Amino acid sequence: MKNSYLNKKMDAFQARCRKAGLKVTPQRMAVYKVLLETKEHPSADMVFQEVRKIFPSISLDTVNRTLNTLSEIGVAFIVEGSGDAKRFDGNLDNHQHFKCVKCKRIVDFYHKSFDNVKVPKSIGGKFTILRKAVYLEGICDLCRKK
């Protein structure tokens, strides 16, 4: 990831934390940076393994709570799954997800028409929609080759 892009994201993250009344801690910064730098959609344990290289005494619970906080303040998404460990995404640009049911890999893709998915009136009239997400499941290219 380009340094200037990463620096902009980290600066915006610090501002978002302050606006939400959160302290900007080195641990929080490290968790967010790991999330930004990966192409994966990591679980809390995956992020924990990386952050632990920098902060050996950090706990999995701290990483998990931090990831949930990132989602609450709107700088990360929880990629909804089907019973597996929660996975997180720091990419806030419009995109969709494909999840392999065999290896559990999650891949970003972008299909413009999915940005305009219409909410049925029976739902939209009763609820406040915060985000629309398209999530596809199947067997990925790597698993199909096996």
C-alpha positions as CSV (number, residue, x, y, z in Angstrom):
1,M,0.0,0.0,0.0
2,K,1.4,3.4,-0.9
3,N,2.8,5.4,2.0
4,S,0.9,8.6,1.2
5,Y,-2.4,6.7,1.0
6,L,-1.7,4.9,4.2
7,N,-0.7,8.1,6.0
8,K,-4.0,9.8,4.8
9,K,-6.0,6.9,6.1
10,M,-4.2,6.8,9.5
11,D,-4.6,10.6,9.9
12,A,-8.3,10.3,9.1
13,F,-8.6,7.4,11.5
14,Q,-7.0,9.5,14.3
15,A,-9.5,12.3,13.6
16,R,-12.4,9.8,13.6
17,C,-11.2,8.4,17.0
18,R,-11.0,11.9,18.5
19,K,-14.5,12.8,17.2
20,A,-15.9,9.6,18.7
21,G,-14.2,10.5,22.1
22,L,-11.7,7.6,21.8
23,K,-8.0,7.9,22.8
24,V,-5.6,7.3,19.9
25,T,-3.4,4.6,21.3
26,P,-0.5,2.9,19.7
27,Q,-2.4,-0.5,20.0
28,R,-5.5,0.9,18.3
29,M,-3.3,2.4,15.5
30,A,-1.6,-0.9,15.0
31,V,-4.9,-2.9,14.7
32,Y,-6.2,-0.4,12.2
33,K,-3.0,-0.4,10.2
34,V,-3.0,-4.2,10.0
35,L,-6.6,-4.1,8.7
36,L,-5.7,-1.5,6.1
37,E,-2.6,-3.3,4.9
38,T,-4.1,-6.7,4.3
39,K,-6.0,-7.9,1.2
40,E,-7.5,-10.5,3.4
41,H,-10.6,-10.1,5.4
42,P,-9.0,-11.1,8.7
43,S,-10.6,-12.5,11.8
44,A,-9.7,-11.0,15.2
45,D,-7.2,-13.9,15.7
46,M,-5.5,-13.1,12.4
47,V,-5.1,-9.5,13.3
48,F,-4.0,-10.5,16.8
49,Q,-1.2,-12.6,15.3
50,E,0.1,-9.6,13.4
51,V,-0.3,-6.9,16.1
52,R,1.4,-9.2,18.6
53,K,4.6,-8.9,16.6
54,I,4.7,-5.2,17.5
55,F,3.0,-5.4,20.9
56,P,3.8,-8.9,22.4
57,S,1.7,-8.3,25.5
58,I,-1.5,-7.3,23.7
59,S,-4.4,-9.7,24.3
60,L,-6.8,-11.3,21.8
61,D,-9.7,-9.7,23.7
62,T,-8.2,-6.2,23.3
63,V,-7.8,-6.8,19.5
64,N,-11.3,-8.2,19.3
65,R,-12.8,-5.2,21.2
66,T,-10.8,-2.8,19.1
67,L,-12.0,-4.3,15.8
68,N,-15.6,-4.1,17.1
69,T,-15.0,-0.4,18.0
70,L,-13.6,0.3,14.5
71,S,-16.8,-1.1,13.1
72,E,-18.9,1.0,15.5
73,I,-17.2,4.3,14.6
74,G,-17.5,3.5,10.9
75,V,-13.8,2.9,9.8
76,A,-14.3,-0.8,9.2
77,F,-17.0,-3.3,8.3
78,I,-17.8,-6.7,9.8
79,V,-18.2,-9.0,6.8
80,E,-21.3,-11.0,7.6
81,G,-20.8,-14.7,7.4
82,S,-22.6,-17.9,7.9
83,G,-21.5,-19.1,11.4
84,D,-17.8,-18.7,11.0
85,A,-15.6,-16.3,13.0
86,K,-16.3,-12.6,12.4
87,R,-14.2,-11.2,9.6
88,F,-13.3,-7.5,9.2
89,D,-12.7,-5.3,6.2
90,G,-11.0,-1.9,6.3
91,N,-11.9,-1.1,2.7
92,L,-14.8,1.4,2.9
93,D,-15.1,1.9,-0.9
94,N,-18.1,0.5,-2.6
95,H,-17.5,-3.2,-3.2
96,Q,-19.0,-6.6,-2.7
97,H,-17.8,-9.9,-1.3
98,F,-17.5,-13.5,-2.5
99,K,-16.8,-16.2,0.1
100,C,-15.6,-19.6,-0.7
101,V,-17.6,-22.2,1.3
102,K,-14.6,-24.6,1.2
103,C,-11.5,-22.6,2.2
104,K,-13.4,-19.6,3.7
105,R,-11.4,-17.1,1.6
106,I,-13.2,-13.8,1.1
107,V,-12.6,-11.9,-2.1
108,D,-13.5,-8.3,-2.9
109,F,-15.2,-7.6,-6.2
110,Y,-16.9,-4.7,-7.7
111,H,-20.0,-4.8,-9.9
112,K,-21.5,-1.3,-10.4
113,S,-25.1,-2.4,-10.7
114,F,-24.9,-3.9,-7.2
115,D,-24.4,-0.4,-5.8
116,N,-28.0,0.4,-6.8
117,V,-29.8,-2.5,-5.2
118,K,-33.3,-1.3,-4.5
119,V,-34.7,-1.7,-1.0
120,P,-38.2,-3.2,-1.0
121,K,-40.8,-0.7,0.2
122,S,-42.0,-3.2,2.8
123,I,-38.6,-2.9,4.5
124,G,-37.5,0.6,3.6
125,G,-40.7,2.1,5.1
126,K,-40.2,0.4,8.4
127,F,-36.5,0.4,9.0
128,T,-33.6,2.8,8.6
129,I,-31.1,1.3,6.2
130,L,-27.5,2.1,7.1
131,R,-25.7,0.0,4.5
132,K,-26.6,-2.3,1.7
133,A,-24.2,-5.2,1.0
134,V,-24.0,-7.9,-1.6
135,Y,-22.5,-11.1,-0.4
136,L,-22.0,-14.2,-2.7
137,E,-21.0,-17.7,-1.7
138,G,-19.6,-20.5,-3.8
139,I,-16.4,-22.3,-4.5
140,C,-13.4,-20.2,-5.4
141,D,-11.0,-20.6,-8.3
142,L,-8.3,-22.1,-6.1
143,C,-10.6,-24.8,-4.6
144,R,-12.0,-25.6,-8.0
145,K,-8.5,-26.4,-9.3
146,K,-7.9,-28.9,-6.5
